[in-house]
Amino acid sequence: MSRSYVVTGGGRGIGRAVVERLLGEGAVVVAVERDPAALTWTQGHSAGARLAGVVGDAADETVARRAADAAQAAGTLAGWVNNAAVFGDASLHSATTARVLELIAANLDAAVVGCATAIRRFLAARTPGAIVNLSSHQARRAVPGCLPYVTAKAAVEGMTRALAVEYGPSGIRVNVVAPGSVDTERYAHFLGSQQPAAAARIQRQMALLHPLGRVARSAEVAAAIVYLLSDDAGFITGATVPVDGGRSVLAHDPES
């Protein structure tokens, strides 16, 4: 049977790039997306029956089960990518505690549900499997105002290490990819909402934040994710792999 994969947040950006790359390698892919409009590109796709879309919240266990069922009906479930994310800023001095916790859960819950669903299916089928969780450079280098996102992504990295230790003996690998800034639809929309001079200034600033002098392309992040899903990464687990153009290791020279 073909290998099958589930990719949450698979309709846009990094998620879509992962879906396309897996399809290019002959896999079956189920893309989970909360926004139905983000899955319109899957209709009439050249991959045909190897691509399926599931509309719903990745943090909903019913949705996760439907995605897993669809993947297993079409092949052997081999991997799961927890890419779905919610971006919401809040600070403790201005937001309620309940709101901060809500925003943390918005990013953490989907990863927990995805990991739980994948692990249970791998164990029940007695097959090995790989999970890749998406974190961020912000898990290590926080940005003011982004407390919920930073906290959730740090928790995802800790969960990844714990799961790698607990389920490694069952042949289940769990890793993290931590991107820097990425040229996704969201990033392009943000730049497009600025005046030309402001957009140019932001792009110059982003280039300075990354030693490679630019933000990432979605396909570059997807390549790392798909590698970690592959047999070539068969002895890698519990790792956090930065795909950030060096942003997480940059220390500005005070004399520059």
C-alpha positions as CSV (number, residue, x, y, z in Angstrom):
1,M,0.0,0.0,0.0
2,S,1.0,3.6,-0.5
3,R,2.3,5.6,2.5
4,S,-0.2,8.2,3.7
5,Y,0.2,11.4,5.7
6,V,-1.9,14.0,7.5
7,V,-1.0,17.6,7.3
8,T,-2.9,20.1,9.5
9,G,-3.1,23.7,8.3
10,G,-2.5,22.1,4.9
11,G,-4.4,24.6,2.8
12,R,-1.9,27.5,2.7
13,G,1.7,28.5,3.3
14,I,4.1,25.9,4.8
15,G,1.3,23.3,5.1
16,R,0.4,23.5,1.4
17,A,4.1,23.3,0.5
18,V,4.4,20.1,2.6
19,V,1.3,18.6,0.9
20,E,2.6,19.4,-2.6
21,R,6.1,17.9,-1.8
22,L,4.6,14.7,-0.4
23,L,2.3,14.3,-3.4
24,G,5.4,14.8,-5.6
25,E,7.0,11.8,-3.9
26,G,4.0,9.6,-4.7
27,A,2.4,9.7,-1.2
28,V,-1.3,9.9,-0.2
29,V,-2.0,13.1,1.7
30,V,-4.9,14.3,3.8
31,A,-4.9,18.1,4.3
32,V,-6.8,19.4,7.3
33,E,-7.9,23.0,7.1
34,R,-10.4,25.1,9.1
35,D,-11.1,27.5,6.2
36,P,-12.9,25.7,3.4
37,A,-11.7,28.3,0.9
38,A,-8.1,27.3,1.6
39,L,-8.8,23.9,0.2
40,T,-10.3,24.9,-3.2
41,W,-7.0,24.3,-4.9
42,T,-7.3,20.6,-4.0
43,Q,-10.3,20.2,-6.3
44,G,-9.2,18.8,-9.7
45,H,-5.6,18.5,-8.5
46,S,-3.4,16.3,-10.7
47,A,-2.8,14.0,-7.8
48,G,-6.4,12.8,-8.0
49,A,-7.4,10.3,-5.3
50,R,-4.1,10.7,-3.6
51,L,-5.2,14.0,-2.2
52,A,-8.1,14.6,0.2
53,G,-9.2,17.6,2.2
54,V,-10.9,17.6,5.6
55,V,-12.5,20.8,6.7
56,G,-12.5,21.4,10.4
57,D,-10.5,22.5,13.5
58,A,-7.3,20.5,13.9
59,A,-7.8,20.7,17.7
60,D,-11.1,18.8,17.4
61,E,-10.5,15.1,18.1
62,T,-13.5,14.2,15.8
63,V,-11.8,16.1,12.9
64,A,-8.5,14.5,13.6
65,R,-10.1,11.0,13.6
66,R,-11.7,11.7,10.3
67,A,-8.4,12.7,8.8
68,A,-6.7,9.6,10.2
69,D,-9.5,7.4,8.9
70,A,-9.2,8.9,5.4
71,A,-5.4,8.5,5.4
72,Q,-5.6,4.9,6.6
73,A,-8.3,4.0,4.1
74,A,-6.0,5.1,1.3
75,G,-2.7,3.8,2.5
76,T,-0.5,3.0,5.5
77,L,-0.4,6.0,7.9
78,A,3.3,6.9,8.0
79,G,3.4,10.4,9.2
80,W,1.6,13.4,10.7
81,V,2.5,17.1,10.5
82,N,1.1,19.4,13.1
83,N,1.3,22.7,11.2
84,A,-2.0,24.4,12.0
85,A,-1.4,27.7,14.0
86,V,-3.3,30.7,15.3
87,F,-1.6,34.1,15.5
88,G,-2.8,36.3,18.3
89,D,-0.9,38.7,20.5
90,A,-1.6,39.5,24.1
91,S,0.3,40.9,27.1
92,L,-0.3,40.1,30.7
93,H,-0.7,43.8,31.7
94,S,-3.5,44.4,29.2
95,A,-5.3,41.1,28.5
96,T,-7.2,39.0,30.9
97,T,-5.6,35.8,32.1
98,A,-8.4,33.9,30.5
99,R,-7.7,35.4,27.1
100,V,-4.0,34.6,27.4
101,L,-4.7,31.0,28.3
102,E,-7.2,30.8,25.4
103,L,-4.6,32.0,22.9
104,I,-2.0,29.5,24.3
105,A,-4.5,26.7,23.9
106,A,-5.4,27.8,20.4
107,N,-1.9,26.7,19.3
108,L,-1.1,24.0,21.8
109,D,-4.3,22.0,21.6
110,A,-4.1,21.2,17.9
111,A,-0.5,19.8,18.3
112,V,-1.6,17.7,21.3
113,V,-4.6,16.3,19.5
114,G,-2.6,15.6,16.4
115,C,0.1,13.8,18.3
116,A,-2.4,11.7,20.3
117,T,-4.3,10.7,17.2
118,A,-1.2,9.7,15.2
119,I,0.4,7.8,18.1
120,R,-2.7,5.9,18.8
121,R,-3.1,4.9,15.2
122,F,0.6,3.9,14.9
123,L,0.3,1.7,18.0
124,A,-2.9,0.1,17.0
125,A,-1.5,-0.8,13.6
126,R,1.8,-1.8,15.0
127,T,3.6,0.2,12.4
128,P,6.4,2.8,12.8
129,G,5.6,6.4,12.2
130,A,6.9,9.9,12.2
131,I,5.4,13.1,13.6
132,V,6.7,16.6,12.8
133,N,5.5,19.5,14.9
134,L,5.9,23.1,13.9
135,S,7.4,25.5,16.4
136,S,9.1,28.8,15.7
137,H,12.3,30.7,16.3
138,Q,10.2,32.6,18.9
139,A,10.2,29.5,21.2
140,R,13.8,30.4,21.9
141,R,14.0,34.1,21.2
142,A,10.8,35.8,22.3
143,V,9.2,38.8,20.7
144,P,7.4,41.4,22.9
145,G,3.7,41.0,22.9
146,C,3.7,37.4,21.6
147,L,3.5,35.7,25.0
148,P,0.8,33.2,24.0
149,Y,2.5,32.1,20.8
150,V,5.9,31.9,22.4
151,T,4.6,29.9,25.4
152,A,2.6,27.5,23.2
153,K,5.6,26.8,20.9
154,A,7.9,26.3,23.8
155,A,5.4,23.7,25.1
156,V,5.3,22.0,21.7
157,E,9.1,21.6,21.8
158,G,8.9,20.1,25.3
159,M,6.1,17.8,24.4
160,T,8.1,16.6,21.3
161,R,11.0,15.6,23.5
162,A,8.7,13.8,25.9
163,L,6.9,11.9,23.2
164,A,10.2,10.9,21.5
165,V,11.4,9.3,24.7
166,E,8.2,7.5,25.5
167,Y,7.3,6.2,22.1
168,G,10.8,5.7,20.5
169,P,10.8,2.0,21.6
170,S,7.6,1.6,19.4
171,G,9.4,2.9,16.4
172,I,7.6,6.3,16.6
173,R,9.8,9.4,15.9
174,V,8.8,12.9,16.9
175,N,10.6,16.0,15.9
176,V,10.2,19.8,15.6
177,V,10.9,22.2,12.8
178,A,11.3,25.8,13.9
179,P,11.1,28.3,11.1
180,G,12.1,31.9,11.2
181,S,10.1,34.3,9.0
182,V,8.6,32.8,5.9
183,D,7.2,34.3,2.7
184,T,3.7,32.9,3.0
185,E,0.3,34.3,2.0
186,R,0.0,35.9,5.4
187,Y,3.4,37.6,5.1
188,A,2.6,38.9,1.6
189,H,-0.8,40.2,2.9
190,F,0.9,42.0,5.7
191,L,3.4,43.7,3.4
192,G,0.6,44.5,1.0
193,S,-1.3,46.3,3.7
194,Q,1.6,48.7,4.2
195,Q,2.5,51.8,2.2
196,P,5.3,51.1,-0.3
197,A,8.0,52.9,1.8
198,A,6.9,51.1,4.9
199,A,6.9,47.7,3.2
200,A,10.4,48.3,1.8
201,R,11.6,49.2,5.3
202,I,10.1,46.1,6.8
203,Q,11.7,43.9,4.1
204,R,15.1,45.5,4.8
205,Q,14.6,44.9,8.5
206,M,13.7,41.2,7.9
207,A,16.7,40.7,5.8
208,L,18.9,42.0,8.6
209,L,17.3,39.6,11.1
210,H,18.4,36.6,9.0
211,P,22.1,36.0,8.3
212,L,21.2,34.6,4.9
213,G,19.7,38.1,4.1
214,R,16.1,37.1,3.4
215,V,13.1,35.3,4.7
216,A,12.4,31.7,3.9
217,R,10.4,30.3,1.1
218,S,7.6,27.9,2.2
219,A,9.2,25.1,0.0
220,E,12.4,25.4,1.9
221,V,10.7,24.7,5.3
222,A,8.6,22.0,3.7
223,A,11.8,20.2,2.5
224,A,13.1,19.9,6.0
225,I,9.7,18.7,7.3
226,V,9.5,16.0,4.6
227,Y,13.0,14.9,5.2
228,L,12.2,14.4,8.9
229,L,9.2,12.2,7.9
230,S,11.4,10.1,5.6
231,D,13.4,6.9,6.2
232,D,16.6,8.9,5.6
233,A,15.9,10.6,9.0
234,G,15.3,7.2,10.6
235,F,17.7,7.9,13.5
236,I,16.5,11.4,14.3
237,T,14.0,11.9,17.1
238,G,13.4,14.4,19.8
239,A,15.2,17.1,17.8
240,T,14.3,20.7,17.2
241,V,15.6,21.7,13.7
242,P,15.8,25.5,13.1
243,V,15.0,26.4,9.5
244,D,15.4,30.1,10.0
245,G,18.3,31.3,7.9
246,G,20.3,31.7,11.1
247,R,17.9,34.0,12.8
248,S,17.9,32.0,16.1
249,V,21.7,32.2,16.4
250,L,22.2,35.8,15.3
251,A,23.8,38.2,17.8
252,H,24.1,41.7,16.5
253,D,27.6,43.1,16.9
254,P,27.3,46.1,19.2
255,E,30.2,47.8,17.4
256,S,28.6,47.5,14.0
